[in-house]
Amino acid sequence: MSDEPVLDALDLALLTTLRQSPRAGILELSRTVKVARATVQSRLDRMERVGVITGYGPDIDIVVAGYPVQAFVTLEIAQGSLDKLRRDLSSIPGVLEAYATTGTGDVLCRVAAASNAELQQTLLQLNGSPWVTRSTSAVLLSTVVAPRAMPLLESRPRPSASRAPAFRDPGRGPARREVGALVPPAPGYRAVKSAGPPRRAESKSPVPSVERNPRLSG
């Protein structure tokens, strides 16, 4: 696996915007991060392809949906039975997620139920699996830190978005202006239309006085 970070500053800006506005479309994202729509689409496609983005929700609040009782259950299982246990756990609707772990337990599950009685039934189903030798449960009282990812992603220094020169990372301060780039006019500036090059004043030579011939005057 490459040591290069998968995400750069533009990727993080897009992910942050999507977390804040999950229903934002490509046009809104491009306006928010100030890059072209094609750039936004290609970045999202790449993050989907490599597996950084696994879906677009919706995120579901289990408690609000009617399942306020949750618990973590540690299972000790028979040796070599993890694949068989996976099928049993997948068949129990109350099992939200399960992970193989180190330590005294082998599998850690998070389960949810509408009531304590329903939770008890879920625990009985877990213990009813022939691959579970022992289980220990701990009821969840409150959420201290909700599932999150952005603080971890933002904690690692990221390279600038070299393939999107229009993007300006707010954390890097003002961008340096390239040589030859147009400088925007200052606020309140009004262009004055030129009337062309100034015209040179024409010099007028004095008209010489003509002496009248007395013989021609009548």
C-alpha positions as CSV (number, residue, x, y, z in Angstrom):
1,M,0.0,0.0,0.0
2,S,1.3,3.4,-1.0
3,D,2.4,5.8,1.8
4,E,0.9,8.8,-0.2
5,P,-2.3,10.1,1.3
6,V,-5.5,9.2,-0.6
7,L,-7.1,12.6,0.0
8,D,-5.9,16.1,-0.7
9,A,-7.2,19.4,0.4
10,L,-9.9,19.6,-2.3
11,D,-11.1,16.1,-1.4
12,L,-11.5,17.1,2.3
13,A,-13.4,20.2,1.3
14,L,-15.8,18.2,-0.7
15,L,-16.3,15.6,2.1
16,T,-16.8,18.4,4.6
17,T,-19.4,20.1,2.4
18,L,-21.2,16.8,1.9
19,R,-21.3,16.1,5.6
20,Q,-22.8,19.5,6.2
21,S,-25.2,19.4,3.2
22,P,-25.8,15.7,2.3
23,R,-28.3,16.6,-0.4
24,A,-26.0,19.0,-2.2
25,G,-25.7,18.4,-5.9
26,I,-22.7,18.8,-8.2
27,L,-23.6,22.4,-9.1
28,E,-23.9,23.4,-5.4
29,L,-20.7,21.6,-4.5
30,S,-18.8,23.3,-7.3
31,R,-20.0,26.7,-6.2
32,T,-19.1,26.0,-2.6
33,V,-15.6,24.9,-3.1
34,K,-15.2,27.1,-6.2
35,V,-14.0,24.6,-8.8
36,A,-15.5,23.4,-12.0
37,R,-18.4,20.9,-12.0
38,A,-16.3,18.4,-14.0
39,T,-13.6,18.6,-11.3
40,V,-16.1,17.9,-8.6
41,Q,-17.6,14.9,-10.5
42,S,-14.2,13.4,-11.2
43,R,-13.1,13.7,-7.5
44,L,-16.3,12.1,-6.2
45,D,-16.0,9.3,-8.8
46,R,-12.4,8.6,-7.7
47,M,-13.3,8.6,-4.0
48,E,-16.1,6.2,-4.7
49,R,-13.8,4.0,-6.8
50,V,-11.1,3.7,-4.1
51,G,-13.8,3.1,-1.4
52,V,-13.4,6.3,0.6
53,I,-17.1,7.2,-0.1
54,T,-19.2,4.1,0.5
55,G,-22.6,5.7,0.1
56,Y,-24.7,8.8,0.4
57,G,-27.0,7.9,3.2
58,P,-29.4,8.6,4.6
59,D,-28.0,8.4,8.1
60,I,-30.6,6.8,10.3
61,D,-31.1,7.6,14.0
62,I,-32.0,4.2,15.6
63,V,-33.3,5.8,18.8
64,V,-35.6,8.2,17.0
65,A,-36.7,5.4,14.7
66,G,-38.1,3.6,17.7
67,Y,-35.2,1.4,19.1
68,P,-33.9,3.3,22.1
69,V,-32.4,0.2,23.9
70,Q,-28.9,-0.6,22.7
71,A,-26.2,-2.9,24.1
72,F,-22.7,-4.1,23.3
73,V,-22.4,-7.9,23.4
74,T,-19.0,-9.7,23.6
75,L,-19.1,-13.2,22.3
76,E,-16.7,-16.1,22.9
77,I,-17.0,-18.6,20.1
78,A,-15.8,-22.0,19.2
79,Q,-12.5,-22.2,17.4
80,G,-12.7,-21.9,13.7
81,S,-16.4,-21.0,13.7
82,L,-16.3,-17.3,12.7
83,D,-17.7,-17.8,9.2
84,K,-20.5,-20.0,10.5
85,L,-21.3,-17.5,13.2
86,R,-21.4,-14.7,10.6
87,R,-24.4,-16.3,9.0
88,D,-26.2,-16.7,12.4
89,L,-25.6,-13.0,13.3
90,S,-26.8,-11.8,9.9
91,S,-30.1,-13.6,10.4
92,I,-30.8,-11.6,13.6
93,P,-32.4,-8.2,12.7
94,G,-31.4,-6.7,16.1
95,V,-27.6,-7.1,15.4
96,L,-26.6,-3.7,13.9
97,E,-22.9,-4.5,13.5
98,A,-20.3,-7.1,14.6
99,Y,-16.5,-7.2,14.6
100,A,-13.9,-9.8,15.3
101,T,-11.6,-8.7,18.1
102,T,-8.6,-9.6,20.1
103,G,-8.7,-10.2,23.9
104,T,-10.8,-12.5,26.0
105,G,-13.8,-12.1,23.6
106,D,-13.8,-13.1,19.9
107,V,-16.6,-11.0,18.5
108,L,-18.1,-7.6,19.6
109,C,-21.7,-6.9,18.5
110,R,-23.9,-3.8,18.8
111,V,-27.5,-4.6,19.1
112,A,-30.7,-2.5,19.3
113,A,-34.2,-3.2,20.5
114,A,-37.5,-1.3,21.1
115,S,-37.7,-2.4,24.8
116,N,-35.8,-4.3,27.5
117,A,-37.9,-7.4,26.8
118,E,-37.1,-7.3,23.1
119,L,-33.4,-6.9,24.0
120,Q,-33.6,-10.0,26.1
121,Q,-35.0,-11.9,23.2
122,T,-32.1,-10.8,21.0
123,L,-29.6,-11.9,23.6
124,L,-31.3,-15.3,23.8
125,Q,-31.0,-15.6,20.0
126,L,-27.3,-14.8,20.2
127,N,-26.7,-17.4,22.9
128,G,-28.8,-19.9,21.0
129,S,-26.2,-20.1,18.2
130,P,-24.3,-23.4,18.5
131,W,-21.0,-21.5,17.8
132,V,-21.3,-19.2,20.9
133,T,-19.8,-20.6,24.1
134,R,-20.3,-17.5,26.2
135,S,-21.6,-13.9,26.0
136,T,-21.3,-10.8,28.1
137,S,-23.5,-7.7,27.5
138,A,-23.3,-4.1,28.5
139,V,-26.3,-1.8,28.0
140,L,-25.6,1.5,26.3
141,L,-26.6,4.4,28.5
142,S,-25.7,7.5,26.4
143,T,-23.5,8.5,23.5
144,V,-20.3,10.3,24.5
145,V,-18.8,10.7,21.1
146,A,-21.0,9.9,18.0
147,P,-19.4,8.0,15.1
148,R,-17.3,10.5,13.1
149,A,-14.5,10.5,10.6
150,M,-13.7,14.1,9.6
151,P,-11.6,15.1,12.6
152,L,-9.2,12.2,11.9
153,L,-9.0,13.0,8.2
154,E,-8.4,16.7,8.9
155,S,-5.6,15.9,11.5
156,R,-3.2,14.7,8.9
157,P,-1.3,17.3,6.7
158,R,-2.6,17.1,3.1
159,P,-1.0,18.1,-0.2
160,S,-2.5,21.0,-2.1
161,A,-4.9,20.2,-4.9
162,S,-2.4,20.5,-7.7
163,R,-4.8,19.2,-10.4
164,A,-7.4,21.9,-9.5
165,P,-5.5,25.2,-9.7
166,A,-8.7,27.2,-9.2
167,F,-9.3,25.7,-5.7
168,R,-8.0,27.8,-2.8
169,D,-7.5,25.9,0.5
170,P,-8.8,28.2,3.2
171,G,-6.2,26.8,5.6
172,R,-3.3,27.9,3.5
173,G,-4.0,31.6,3.3
174,P,-4.1,33.7,0.1
175,A,-2.7,32.1,-3.0
176,R,0.3,33.5,-4.8
177,R,-0.6,35.2,-8.0
178,E,1.0,33.7,-11.1
179,V,3.2,35.9,-13.4
180,G,1.0,37.4,-16.1
181,A,-2.3,36.8,-14.2
182,L,-4.8,39.6,-14.5
183,V,-5.1,41.7,-11.3
184,P,-8.8,42.3,-10.4
185,P,-9.7,46.0,-10.1
186,A,-10.0,47.5,-6.6
187,P,-13.4,48.1,-5.1
188,G,-15.1,51.3,-6.4
189,Y,-12.9,51.4,-9.5
190,R,-14.6,52.8,-12.6
191,A,-13.0,52.5,-16.0
192,V,-12.9,55.7,-18.0
193,K,-13.3,55.4,-21.7
194,S,-10.4,57.1,-23.5
195,A,-11.2,59.5,-26.3
196,G,-8.0,58.5,-28.2
197,P,-4.6,60.1,-28.2
198,P,-4.4,63.8,-27.5
199,R,-4.4,66.0,-30.6
200,R,-1.5,68.3,-31.1
201,A,-2.3,71.9,-31.2
202,E,-1.8,73.5,-34.6
203,S,0.5,76.5,-34.7
204,K,-0.8,79.4,-36.6
205,S,1.8,81.7,-38.2
206,P,1.0,85.4,-38.0
207,V,-0.3,86.8,-41.3
208,P,2.3,89.3,-42.7
209,S,0.9,92.8,-43.3
210,V,0.9,93.8,-46.9
211,E,1.8,97.4,-47.8
212,R,-0.6,99.0,-50.2
213,N,0.9,100.6,-53.4
214,P,-0.2,104.2,-53.3
215,R,-0.3,104.2,-57.1
216,L,-2.9,101.4,-57.1
217,S,-5.2,103.0,-54.5
218,G,-7.8,105.1,-55.9
